[in-house]
Amino acid sequence: MKVGLIMGSDSDFPVMKKAIAIFKEFGVEYEVLLASAHRTPAAVREFVSTAEERGISAFVVGAGMAAHLPGVVASYTTLPVIGVPLESGSLQGMDALLAIVQMPSGIPVATVAINGAKNGALLAVQIGAASDAGLAKKYKAYRENMAKEVMEKNQKLQETVKSL
């Protein structure tokens, strides 16, 4: 699997690098583009419209404020697009969340939480795991490990509660 990771500003990178960490953890290839839906639309169009030729099968797109970038990406492809609303501006990411969630009928963009780049990457992994048994096995182990960690924390909590 290969994912296209797009962000509209270099200030988005501290959040979006969490997606890269997930891709590395799962051995998922990725390409990164910093481009603006408004200031560099030709660069966005070129990257997205040629993505399938380069083996990309999904996009994770971070955007703040009016958050047009995920919708613009979706307009150039039939591949899955996952929007990551980024916290910025006076509305602290709520504007981006609402903009991404409200894509017009027929041009879907999956949306994760504000600053949810990690979950955006995990959703891309899940999409890839639907047709890649090896990736599915890694994702299942990841989920089992999360459950194990929670139960270990519960055990420690139970011991603490008993000692009160």
Phi and psi restraints in degrees (value plus and minus 20) as a CYANA .aco file:
   2 LYS   PHI    -157.4  -117.4
   2 LYS   PSI     116.0   156.0
   3 VAL   PHI    -141.0  -101.0
   3 VAL   PSI     123.7   163.7
   4 GLY   PHI    -115.7   -75.7
   4 GLY   PSI     103.4   143.4
   5 LEU   PHI    -129.1   -89.1
   5 LEU   PSI     101.0   141.0
   6 ILE   PHI    -146.3  -106.3
   6 ILE   PSI     118.6   158.6
   7 MET   PHI    -158.3  -118.3
   7 MET   PSI     131.6   171.6
   8 GLY   PHI    -108.1   -68.1
   8 GLY   PSI     -31.8     8.2
   9 SER   PHI    -173.7  -133.7
   9 SER   PSI     132.1   172.1
  10 ASP   PHI     -87.3   -47.3
  10 ASP   PSI     -39.9     0.1
  11 SER   PHI     -90.8   -50.8
  11 SER   PSI     -33.1     6.9
  12 ASP   PHI    -100.7   -60.7
  12 ASP   PSI     -37.4     2.6
  13 PHE   PHI     -79.2   -39.2
  13 PHE   PSI     -61.5   -21.5
  14 PRO   PHI     -76.0   -36.0
  14 PRO   PSI     -52.4   -12.4
  15 VAL   PHI    -102.6   -62.6
  15 VAL   PSI     -66.1   -26.1
  16 MET   PHI     -90.2   -50.2
  16 MET   PSI     -40.6    -0.6
  17 LYS   PHI     -86.5   -46.5
  17 LYS   PSI     -37.2     2.8
  18 LYS   PHI     -85.2   -45.2
  18 LYS   PSI     -52.1   -12.1
  19 ALA   PHI     -87.7   -47.7
  19 ALA   PSI     -61.3   -21.3
  20 ILE   PHI     -80.5   -40.5
  20 ILE   PSI     -60.4   -20.4
  21 ALA   PHI     -80.2   -40.2
  21 ALA   PSI     -60.2   -20.2
  22 ILE   PHI     -86.4   -46.4
  22 ILE   PSI     -64.9   -24.9
  23 PHE   PHI     -78.6   -38.6
  23 PHE   PSI     -62.2   -22.2
  24 LYS   PHI     -84.8   -44.8
  24 LYS   PSI     -62.0   -22.0
  25 GLU   PHI     -79.7   -39.7
  25 GLU   PSI     -56.8   -16.8
  26 PHE   PHI    -115.0   -75.0
  26 PHE   PSI     -19.6    20.4
  27 GLY   PHI      50.0    90.0
  27 GLY   PSI       9.7    49.7
  28 VAL   PHI    -111.0   -71.0
  28 VAL   PSI     109.0   149.0
  29 GLU   PHI     -91.7   -51.7
  29 GLU   PSI     134.8   174.8
  30 TYR   PHI    -174.2  -134.2
  30 TYR   PSI     135.1   175.1
  31 GLU   PHI    -142.5  -102.5
  31 GLU   PSI     124.6   164.6
  32 VAL   PHI    -138.8   -98.8
  32 VAL   PSI     117.5   157.5
  33 LEU   PHI    -153.7  -113.7
  33 LEU   PSI     113.3   153.3
  34 LEU   PHI    -126.7   -86.7
  34 LEU   PSI      92.1   132.1
  35 ALA   PHI    -177.3  -137.3
  35 ALA   PSI     132.3   172.3
  36 SER   PHI    -124.5   -84.5
  36 SER   PSI     117.3   157.3
  37 ALA   PHI     -81.5   -41.5
  37 ALA   PSI     -48.5    -8.5
  38 HIS   PHI    -122.2   -82.2
  38 HIS   PSI     -59.0   -19.0
  39 ARG   PHI    -111.3   -71.3
  39 ARG   PSI     -46.7    -6.7
  40 THR   PHI    -155.6  -115.6
  40 THR   PSI      35.3    75.3
  41 PRO   PHI     -82.3   -42.3
  41 PRO   PSI     -51.0   -11.0
  42 ALA   PHI     -86.0   -46.0
  42 ALA   PSI     -57.2   -17.2
  43 ALA   PHI     -86.7   -46.7
  43 ALA   PSI     -59.8   -19.8
  44 VAL   PHI     -83.6   -43.6
  44 VAL   PSI     -68.9   -28.9
  45 ARG   PHI     -78.3   -38.3
  45 ARG   PSI     -65.3   -25.3
  46 GLU   PHI     -83.2   -43.2
  46 GLU   PSI     -67.8   -27.8
  47 PHE   PHI     -80.7   -40.7
  47 PHE   PSI     -65.4   -25.4
  48 VAL   PHI     -96.2   -56.2
  48 VAL   PSI     -64.4   -24.4
  49 SER   PHI     -89.9   -49.9
  49 SER   PSI     -38.2     1.8
  50 THR   PHI    -125.7   -85.7
  50 THR   PSI     -14.1    25.9
  51 ALA   PHI     -82.7   -42.7
  51 ALA   PSI     -64.4   -24.4
  52 GLU   PHI     -79.4   -39.4
  52 GLU   PSI     -57.1   -17.1
  53 GLU   PHI     -81.2   -41.2
  53 GLU   PSI     -48.8    -8.8
  54 ARG   PHI    -113.7   -73.7
  54 ARG   PSI     -16.0    24.0
  55 GLY   PHI      70.4   110.4
  55 GLY   PSI     -12.9    27.1
  56 ILE   PHI     -92.7   -52.7
  56 ILE   PSI     116.2   156.2
  57 SER   PHI    -140.9  -100.9
  57 SER   PSI     -22.2    17.8
  58 ALA   PHI    -184.7  -144.7
  58 ALA   PSI     142.2   182.2
  59 PHE   PHI    -146.0  -106.0
  59 PHE   PSI     122.1   162.1
  60 VAL   PHI    -138.3   -98.3
  60 VAL   PSI      99.8   139.8
  61 VAL   PHI    -146.4  -106.4
  61 VAL   PSI      99.3   139.3
  62 GLY   PHI    -117.8   -77.8
  62 GLY   PSI     118.1   158.1
  63 ALA   PHI    -175.5  -135.5
  63 ALA   PSI     124.4   164.4
  64 GLY   PHI    -132.7   -92.7
  64 GLY   PSI     153.3   193.3
  65 MET   PHI      34.6    74.6
  65 MET   PSI    -138.0   -98.0
  66 ALA   PHI     -87.0   -47.0
  66 ALA   PSI     -41.0    -1.0
  67 ALA   PHI      32.5    72.5
  67 ALA   PSI      31.3    71.3
  68 HIS   PHI     -98.2   -58.2
  68 HIS   PSI     -42.0    -2.0
  69 LEU   PHI     -76.8   -36.8
  69 LEU   PSI     -67.4   -27.4
  70 PRO   PHI     -80.3   -40.3
  70 PRO   PSI     -59.3   -19.3
  71 GLY   PHI     -87.9   -47.9
  71 GLY   PSI     -58.4   -18.4
  72 VAL   PHI     -83.9   -43.9
  72 VAL   PSI     -64.2   -24.2
  73 VAL   PHI     -77.5   -37.5
  73 VAL   PSI     -67.8   -27.8
  74 ALA   PHI     -81.2   -41.2
  74 ALA   PSI     -49.5    -9.5
  75 SER   PHI     -90.0   -50.0
  75 SER   PSI     -40.0     0.0
  76 TYR   PHI    -120.6   -80.6
  76 TYR   PSI     -18.5    21.5
  77 THR   PHI    -170.5  -130.5
  77 THR   PSI     138.7   178.7
  78 THR   PHI    -123.7   -83.7
  78 THR   PSI     -17.4    22.6
  79 LEU   PHI     -93.9   -53.9
  79 LEU   PSI     137.0   177.0
  80 PRO   PHI     -81.8   -41.8
  80 PRO   PSI     117.5   157.5
  81 VAL   PHI    -142.7  -102.7
  81 VAL   PSI     108.1   148.1
  82 ILE   PHI    -134.6   -94.6
  82 ILE   PSI      97.3   137.3
  83 GLY   PHI    -111.1   -71.1
  83 GLY   PSI     115.9   155.9
  84 VAL   PHI    -134.6   -94.6
  84 VAL   PSI      83.7   123.7
  85 PRO   PHI     -90.0   -50.0
  85 PRO   PSI     113.0   153.0
  86 LEU   PHI    -127.9   -87.9
  86 LEU   PSI     119.2   159.2
  87 GLU   PHI     -89.8   -49.8
  87 GLU   PSI      98.4   138.4
  88 SER   PHI    -185.8  -145.8
  88 SER   PSI     143.0   183.0
  89 GLY   PHI      49.5    89.5
  89 GLY   PSI    -196.1  -156.1
  90 SER   PHI     -89.8   -49.8
  90 SER   PSI     -40.0     0.0
  91 LEU   PHI    -115.3   -75.3
  91 LEU   PSI     -15.7    24.3
  92 GLN   PHI      33.4    73.4
  92 GLN   PSI      15.9    55.9
  93 GLY   PHI      77.8   117.8
  93 GLY   PSI     -33.2     6.8
  94 MET   PHI     -84.6   -44.6
  94 MET   PSI     -56.8   -16.8
  95 ASP   PHI     -82.3   -42.3
  95 ASP   PSI     -63.3   -23.3
  96 ALA   PHI     -85.8   -45.8
  96 ALA   PSI     -63.0   -23.0
  97 LEU   PHI     -78.1   -38.1
  97 LEU   PSI     -70.3   -30.3
  98 LEU   PHI     -86.3   -46.3
  98 LEU   PSI     -57.2   -17.2
  99 ALA   PHI     -83.5   -43.5
  99 ALA   PSI     -62.8   -22.8
 100 ILE   PHI     -92.6   -52.6
 100 ILE   PSI     -60.0   -20.0
 101 VAL   PHI     -83.9   -43.9
 101 VAL   PSI     -51.6   -11.6
 102 GLN   PHI    -113.6   -73.6
 102 GLN   PSI      16.6    56.6
 103 MET   PHI     -82.0   -42.0
 103 MET   PSI     129.4   169.4
 104 PRO   PHI     -86.8   -46.8
 104 PRO   PSI     131.0   171.0
 105 SER   PHI     -73.3   -33.3
 105 SER   PSI     112.7   152.7
 106 GLY   PHI      77.9   117.9
 106 GLY   PSI     -35.0     5.0
 107 ILE   PHI    -145.7  -105.7
 107 ILE   PSI      54.7    94.7
 108 PRO   PHI     -93.0   -53.0
 108 PRO   PSI     126.2   166.2
 109 VAL   PHI    -154.2  -114.2
 109 VAL   PSI      96.6   136.6
 110 ALA   PHI     -85.8   -45.8
 110 ALA   PSI     126.0   166.0
 111 THR   PHI    -150.5  -110.5
 111 THR   PSI     115.4   155.4
 112 VAL   PHI    -130.5   -90.5
 112 VAL   PSI    -197.1  -157.1
 113 ALA   PHI     -84.9   -44.9
 113 ALA   PSI     141.0   181.0
 114 ILE   PHI     -76.7   -36.7
 114 ILE   PSI     108.1   148.1
 115 ASN   PHI      43.9    83.9
 115 ASN   PSI       2.2    42.2
 116 GLY   PHI    -108.4   -68.4
 116 GLY   PSI      25.2    65.2
 117 ALA   PHI     -79.7   -39.7
 117 ALA   PSI     -56.1   -16.1
 118 LYS   PHI     -81.4   -41.4
 118 LYS   PSI     -67.9   -27.9
 119 ASN   PHI     -87.5   -47.5
 119 ASN   PSI     -52.9   -12.9
 120 GLY   PHI     -80.3   -40.3
 120 GLY   PSI     -63.2   -23.2
 121 ALA   PHI     -86.9   -46.9
 121 ALA   PSI     -60.9   -20.9
 122 LEU   PHI     -84.3   -44.3
 122 LEU   PSI     -56.6   -16.6
 123 LEU   PHI     -85.0   -45.0
 123 LEU   PSI     -60.5   -20.5
 124 ALA   PHI     -81.4   -41.4
 124 ALA   PSI     -61.0   -21.0
 125 VAL   PHI     -81.5   -41.5
 125 VAL   PSI     -64.0   -24.0
 126 GLN   PHI     -80.2   -40.2
 126 GLN   PSI     -61.3   -21.3
 127 ILE   PHI     -80.4   -40.4
 127 ILE   PSI     -66.4   -26.4
 128 GLY   PHI     -86.0   -46.0
 128 GLY   PSI     -54.8   -14.8
 129 ALA   PHI     -86.6   -46.6
 129 ALA   PSI     -40.5    -0.5
 130 ALA   PHI     -83.2   -43.2
 130 ALA   PSI     -45.0    -5.0
 131 SER   PHI    -145.5  -105.5
 131 SER   PSI     -10.1    29.9
 132 ASP   PHI    -152.8  -112.8
 132 ASP   PSI      83.9   123.9
 133 ALA   PHI     -81.0   -41.0
 133 ALA   PSI     -57.7   -17.7
 134 GLY   PHI     -84.9   -44.9
 134 GLY   PSI     -62.4   -22.4
 135 LEU   PHI     -87.9   -47.9
 135 LEU   PSI     -58.0   -18.0
 136 ALA   PHI     -81.1   -41.1
 136 ALA   PSI     -60.5   -20.5
 137 LYS   PHI     -84.8   -44.8
 137 LYS   PSI     -62.3   -22.3
 138 LYS   PHI     -83.6   -43.6
 138 LYS   PSI     -61.5   -21.5
 139 TYR   PHI     -87.5   -47.5
 139 TYR   PSI     -59.8   -19.8
 140 LYS   PHI     -82.5   -42.5
 140 LYS   PSI     -63.1   -23.1
 141 ALA   PHI     -83.5   -43.5
 141 ALA   PSI     -58.2   -18.2
 142 TYR   PHI     -79.9   -39.9
 142 TYR   PSI     -66.8   -26.8
 143 ARG   PHI     -85.9   -45.9
 143 ARG   PSI     -61.2   -21.2
 144 GLU   PHI     -83.5   -43.5
 144 GLU   PSI     -58.5   -18.5
 145 ASN   PHI     -85.1   -45.1
 145 ASN   PSI     -59.8   -19.8
 146 MET   PHI     -80.5   -40.5
 146 MET   PSI     -64.1   -24.1
 147 ALA   PHI     -82.9   -42.9
 147 ALA   PSI     -62.3   -22.3
 148 LYS   PHI     -80.6   -40.6
 148 LYS   PSI     -63.8   -23.8
 149 GLU   PHI     -81.6   -41.6
 149 GLU   PSI     -60.9   -20.9
 150 VAL   PHI     -83.2   -43.2
 150 VAL   PSI     -63.0   -23.0
 151 MET   PHI     -87.1   -47.1
 151 MET   PSI     -54.8   -14.8
 152 GLU   PHI     -85.6   -45.6
 152 GLU   PSI     -60.5   -20.5
 153 LYS   PHI     -85.6   -45.6
 153 LYS   PSI     -57.6   -17.6
 154 ASN   PHI     -82.8   -42.8
 154 ASN   PSI     -62.1   -22.1
 155 GLN   PHI     -80.6   -40.6
 155 GLN   PSI     -63.9   -23.9
 156 LYS   PHI     -83.5   -43.5
 156 LYS   PSI     -59.3   -19.3
 157 LEU   PHI     -84.2   -44.2
 157 LEU   PSI     -63.0   -23.0
 158 GLN   PHI     -80.5   -40.5
 158 GLN   PSI     -61.1   -21.1
 159 GLU   PHI     -84.7   -44.7
 159 GLU   PSI     -60.3   -20.3
 160 THR   PHI     -84.7   -44.7
 160 THR   PSI     -64.3   -24.3
 161 VAL   PHI     -82.3   -42.3
 161 VAL   PSI     -60.5   -20.5
 162 LYS   PHI     -84.3   -44.3
 162 LYS   PSI     -50.5   -10.5
 163 SER   PHI    -104.8   -64.8
 163 SER   PSI     -21.2    18.8
